[in-house]
Amino acid sequence: MIATEHELLRFLMRSSRRVLSKVQTLDRVWKHDFCGQANAAERYISCLRRTIDAGRKPLIHTMRGVGYVLKPVD
């Protein structure tokens, strides 16, 4: 896992069960330094899902039109 994925996971974990918008995610993880690639959050969320959700119930959920939420498995 690369440093950006670690920071993204850390941010999601700190805000567990709260829906985070793409703007909040870009601002917190990339600090506006995402080289104009607005889809950076989607790409890293996808990579992170492949890493942490492999073979289990998904932890990261997309709230269409709103953002992302980490829902720990109960």
Rosetta constraint file for C-alpha pairs under 8 A:
AtomPair CA 1 CA 5 HARMONIC 6.16 0.50
AtomPair CA 1 CA 6 HARMONIC 6.72 0.50
AtomPair CA 1 CA 51 HARMONIC 7.89 0.50
AtomPair CA 2 CA 6 HARMONIC 6.36 0.50
AtomPair CA 3 CA 7 HARMONIC 6.25 0.50
AtomPair CA 4 CA 8 HARMONIC 6.09 0.50
AtomPair CA 4 CA 29 HARMONIC 7.18 0.50
AtomPair CA 4 CA 44 HARMONIC 7.94 0.50
AtomPair CA 5 CA 9 HARMONIC 6.06 0.50
AtomPair CA 5 CA 44 HARMONIC 6.46 0.50
AtomPair CA 5 CA 45 HARMONIC 8.00 0.50
AtomPair CA 5 CA 47 HARMONIC 7.89 0.50
AtomPair CA 5 CA 48 HARMONIC 6.34 0.50
AtomPair CA 6 CA 10 HARMONIC 6.04 0.50
AtomPair CA 7 CA 11 HARMONIC 6.09 0.50
AtomPair CA 7 CA 29 HARMONIC 6.19 0.50
AtomPair CA 8 CA 12 HARMONIC 6.23 0.50
AtomPair CA 8 CA 25 HARMONIC 7.68 0.50
AtomPair CA 8 CA 29 HARMONIC 5.95 0.50
AtomPair CA 8 CA 44 HARMONIC 7.94 0.50
AtomPair CA 8 CA 45 HARMONIC 7.95 0.50
AtomPair CA 9 CA 13 HARMONIC 6.02 0.50
AtomPair CA 9 CA 48 HARMONIC 7.59 0.50
AtomPair CA 10 CA 14 HARMONIC 6.15 0.50
AtomPair CA 11 CA 15 HARMONIC 6.35 0.50
AtomPair CA 11 CA 25 HARMONIC 7.93 0.50
AtomPair CA 11 CA 28 HARMONIC 7.68 0.50
AtomPair CA 11 CA 29 HARMONIC 7.42 0.50
AtomPair CA 12 CA 16 HARMONIC 5.82 0.50
AtomPair CA 12 CA 69 HARMONIC 7.03 0.50
AtomPair CA 12 CA 70 HARMONIC 5.91 0.50
AtomPair CA 13 CA 70 HARMONIC 6.77 0.50
AtomPair CA 15 CA 19 HARMONIC 7.96 0.50
AtomPair CA 15 CA 20 HARMONIC 7.85 0.50
AtomPair CA 15 CA 70 HARMONIC 7.65 0.50
AtomPair CA 16 CA 69 HARMONIC 6.83 0.50
AtomPair CA 16 CA 70 HARMONIC 5.17 0.50
AtomPair CA 16 CA 71 HARMONIC 6.35 0.50
AtomPair CA 16 CA 72 HARMONIC 7.58 0.50
AtomPair CA 17 CA 69 HARMONIC 5.82 0.50
AtomPair CA 17 CA 70 HARMONIC 5.51 0.50
AtomPair CA 17 CA 71 HARMONIC 5.28 0.50
AtomPair CA 17 CA 72 HARMONIC 7.80 0.50
AtomPair CA 18 CA 69 HARMONIC 5.76 0.50
AtomPair CA 18 CA 70 HARMONIC 7.33 0.50
AtomPair CA 19 CA 63 HARMONIC 7.46 0.50
AtomPair CA 19 CA 66 HARMONIC 7.49 0.50
AtomPair CA 19 CA 67 HARMONIC 6.14 0.50
AtomPair CA 19 CA 68 HARMONIC 5.42 0.50
AtomPair CA 19 CA 69 HARMONIC 4.59 0.50
AtomPair CA 19 CA 70 HARMONIC 7.85 0.50
AtomPair CA 20 CA 24 HARMONIC 6.20 0.50
AtomPair CA 20 CA 25 HARMONIC 6.61 0.50
AtomPair CA 20 CA 66 HARMONIC 7.52 0.50
AtomPair CA 20 CA 67 HARMONIC 5.25 0.50
AtomPair CA 20 CA 68 HARMONIC 5.24 0.50
AtomPair CA 20 CA 69 HARMONIC 6.18 0.50
AtomPair CA 21 CA 25 HARMONIC 6.25 0.50
AtomPair CA 21 CA 66 HARMONIC 5.63 0.50
AtomPair CA 21 CA 67 HARMONIC 4.07 0.50
AtomPair CA 21 CA 68 HARMONIC 6.43 0.50
AtomPair CA 22 CA 26 HARMONIC 6.04 0.50
AtomPair CA 22 CA 41 HARMONIC 6.69 0.50
AtomPair CA 22 CA 66 HARMONIC 7.60 0.50
AtomPair CA 22 CA 67 HARMONIC 5.40 0.50
AtomPair CA 22 CA 68 HARMONIC 7.46 0.50
AtomPair CA 23 CA 27 HARMONIC 5.97 0.50
AtomPair CA 24 CA 28 HARMONIC 6.03 0.50
AtomPair CA 25 CA 29 HARMONIC 5.80 0.50
AtomPair CA 25 CA 30 HARMONIC 7.65 0.50
AtomPair CA 25 CA 41 HARMONIC 7.04 0.50
AtomPair CA 26 CA 30 HARMONIC 5.14 0.50
AtomPair CA 26 CA 31 HARMONIC 6.42 0.50
AtomPair CA 26 CA 32 HARMONIC 6.36 0.50
AtomPair CA 26 CA 34 HARMONIC 7.33 0.50
AtomPair CA 26 CA 40 HARMONIC 7.91 0.50
AtomPair CA 26 CA 41 HARMONIC 6.51 0.50
AtomPair CA 27 CA 31 HARMONIC 4.44 0.50
AtomPair CA 27 CA 32 HARMONIC 5.28 0.50
AtomPair CA 30 CA 34 HARMONIC 5.71 0.50
AtomPair CA 34 CA 38 HARMONIC 7.32 0.50
AtomPair CA 34 CA 40 HARMONIC 6.88 0.50
AtomPair CA 39 CA 43 HARMONIC 6.34 0.50
AtomPair CA 40 CA 44 HARMONIC 6.22 0.50
AtomPair CA 41 CA 45 HARMONIC 5.95 0.50
AtomPair CA 42 CA 46 HARMONIC 6.07 0.50
AtomPair CA 43 CA 47 HARMONIC 6.37 0.50
AtomPair CA 44 CA 48 HARMONIC 6.00 0.50
AtomPair CA 45 CA 49 HARMONIC 6.04 0.50
AtomPair CA 46 CA 50 HARMONIC 6.41 0.50
AtomPair CA 47 CA 51 HARMONIC 6.43 0.50
AtomPair CA 48 CA 52 HARMONIC 6.12 0.50
AtomPair CA 48 CA 53 HARMONIC 7.92 0.50
AtomPair CA 49 CA 53 HARMONIC 5.15 0.50
AtomPair CA 49 CA 54 HARMONIC 7.38 0.50
AtomPair CA 49 CA 58 HARMONIC 7.56 0.50
AtomPair CA 49 CA 59 HARMONIC 7.88 0.50
AtomPair CA 49 CA 60 HARMONIC 6.76 0.50
AtomPair CA 50 CA 54 HARMONIC 5.70 0.50
AtomPair CA 52 CA 59 HARMONIC 7.80 0.50
AtomPair CA 53 CA 57 HARMONIC 6.50 0.50
AtomPair CA 53 CA 58 HARMONIC 5.16 0.50
AtomPair CA 53 CA 59 HARMONIC 6.47 0.50
AtomPair CA 53 CA 60 HARMONIC 7.99 0.50
AtomPair CA 57 CA 73 HARMONIC 7.29 0.50
AtomPair CA 59 CA 70 HARMONIC 5.49 0.50
AtomPair CA 59 CA 71 HARMONIC 5.22 0.50
AtomPair CA 59 CA 72 HARMONIC 5.63 0.50
AtomPair CA 59 CA 73 HARMONIC 6.77 0.50
AtomPair CA 60 CA 68 HARMONIC 6.85 0.50
AtomPair CA 60 CA 69 HARMONIC 5.78 0.50
AtomPair CA 60 CA 70 HARMONIC 4.56 0.50
AtomPair CA 60 CA 71 HARMONIC 6.37 0.50
AtomPair CA 61 CA 68 HARMONIC 5.65 0.50
AtomPair CA 61 CA 69 HARMONIC 5.31 0.50
AtomPair CA 61 CA 70 HARMONIC 6.29 0.50
AtomPair CA 61 CA 71 HARMONIC 7.30 0.50
AtomPair CA 62 CA 66 HARMONIC 7.93 0.50
AtomPair CA 62 CA 67 HARMONIC 5.93 0.50
AtomPair CA 62 CA 68 HARMONIC 4.61 0.50
AtomPair CA 62 CA 69 HARMONIC 6.53 0.50
AtomPair CA 63 CA 67 HARMONIC 5.18 0.50
AtomPair CA 63 CA 68 HARMONIC 5.64 0.50
AtomPair CA 63 CA 69 HARMONIC 7.22 0.50
